[in-house]
Amino acid sequence: MTTRAETGPLQARLARLARAGSEAARARAREEARTLAAEIAADLPDGHAEATETPAGATVTVEAPHLIAREFGTATWAARPVIAPAVARLAGRG
């Protein structure tokens, strides 16, 4: 014989915990994006970096003259990356 259990309150609590966890993760992503934008902006005095809130957390937009050449280098200019080291630190690899 099987016994039925009321799962409504448990499911509601699990849903609240899941929402709270998602909100906390998005908040951490927003804070990390702001920190990353500030680090990049400090290394690019002639550029601009800003963090923008998105539904999933945040995104960082970077604008600077010759940014691609700086990140990857050219035939006549060695790479002096700013974004790659900041992202590596953010990912825990640097």
Secondary structure, 3 states (H helix, E strand, C coil): CCCCCCCHHHHHHHHHHHHHHHHHHHHHHHHHHHHHHHHHHHHCCCCEEEEEEECCEEEEEEECCCHHHHHHCCCCCCCCCCHHHHHHHHCCCC
